[in-house]
Amino acid sequence: MGISDIIEQFISEALKEEDYVQLQRNELASRFGCVPSQINYVIATRFTNERGYIVESRRGGGGGITIKKIAMQGTNPIMHIVNSIGDTIDYPTAKILVANLVGYDVISPKEAKLICSGITDKVIAVANPLRDALRARILKSMLVNLI
């Protein structure tokens, strides 16, 4: 397990206990024996909107960061994802969105695997931008049919 994974796990565990977590970039860097830019990297790549997080960052004073888990209460999470897709989507982003549905216990890991297998670049073997447009349409169709 790399340092990025350990930092992600620490933040994820804190978010299981609270709706949001407030962190100091310098304190986290000290705790994990890394540079503050490593904390920035983890937050920028693993706590994104696509993965269901809102990040607010403050400059100075140790670099305050607030991370909030986006609640999907009151709406259908599948329709939320469908509406967020747009006209095109690349495979890595689509895979993250499907993984979020598994994380919210909306679909099973087996359903996620089937969906992801049907939207890979290998399966949609046409040039971009047509490939990403087809992937978006196929993904939306699969998700809507799960409702």
N, C-alpha and C positions, 0 to 999 in steps of 0.2 A: 504494500500500500504506500503510495507516494505522499509527499507532504500536501499536495493539493487535495487528495482524497481525504486526508485526515482533517484538514481545515474545513472542507465541505461537510464532513460527517459531524464535526463539532457544531457548526452553524445549524445544520439540519436538526440535530438533537435539541438545540435551544429553541428552534421554531416549533417543535412538537409540544413544548410546554406552554408557549405563549403565542399570541397572534402575530407578534412582531418581536424583533430583537434589535437592540441598539448596541453597537460595537465601536471600539476605538481601533483603528487600523494599526497604530503603533503598539498597543497592548497585545493585540492578536499576534503581530509579528514577533514580539518578545516571547510570548507564550510558546510559540511553535518554532522559535529559532530560525526565522526567515526574514527576508526583507519585506517592507510594506508593499512593494510592487507585487509580491507573490499573493498577498491578500487581495489586491486589486484584480489580479488575474482570475483568482477563484471566483470572486464575486461577479466579474464581468462575463465569465463563461458558464458558470453553473447556477447562478441566481438571476436568470433573465426573465423577461415578460413571457416569453414562449414557454418557459418552464413553470410559470405560475407565481412569479415574484415581482414585487415592486421594490426598487432600491433607491434610497435617497442618500446622497453623499454630501458631506460638508468638508470644505477645505480648511486647513489650519487646525490648531488645537488637538493634534493627534489623529486627525482624519476621522471624524465621526461618521458612522454609517448606520442607517436604519434599513432593515430588511423586513418586508411584510409578505406573508403568504396571501395570494389573492383568493378570496372566498368565492365559491361558486354557488352559494346558497340562493334559493329562490329562482334559479334558472336551471335549465337543463344543460349540464356540462357538455354534452355532445353538441348541442346546438350552439353553445358558446364557441366551441372549437370550430365548427363548420363556418360560423359567421366571421371568424377571425382569419380564415385561410386566404381569402382573396382569390385572384384569378390565376396565380401561379404559386408554386411552393417547391423548394428543393427537398431532396430526400432527407438530409440530416434534420431539417426543421420539422418535416412531417413526422419523422421518427420520434422526436422530442414531444410533439403534440400527442401522439398516440401513447407514449410512455406516461404522460400526465394523466390520461384517462385511466390507465392501469393504477397509477398512484392514488387517484381519487376513488378507486374501487368501482369505477363505472363500467369497465370492460375487463375481461379476464386476460391474463398473460397469453393464453392460447389465441384469443381473438386478436390481440395486438400483433402477435407473430404472423397470423394470416393476413392481416391488413398490410403490415410492413412488407411481407413477401410479394404482395400484389402491386406495390408501388415503387419497387426498386428501379434503378437505372437500367439494369439488365433486362427487366421485364418490359419496360417502356423504352424500347430500343429505337428512339428517334432523336434527332438533333434538338438541342435547345434553341429557342425558347418553347418550342412545341412540347417537349418532354415535360417541363415543369407545369405547363398549362394542363396537359392531360393528367398528370399526377394529381393536381388540385381537383379536377373534376371527378376522377376515380375515388380519391380519398373522401371527398364530400359525399358522394353517392354511397360508399360503403358505410360511412358513419350515420347518415340519415336512415339507412336501412336497419341500423341497430336499435333505433328508437322504437 
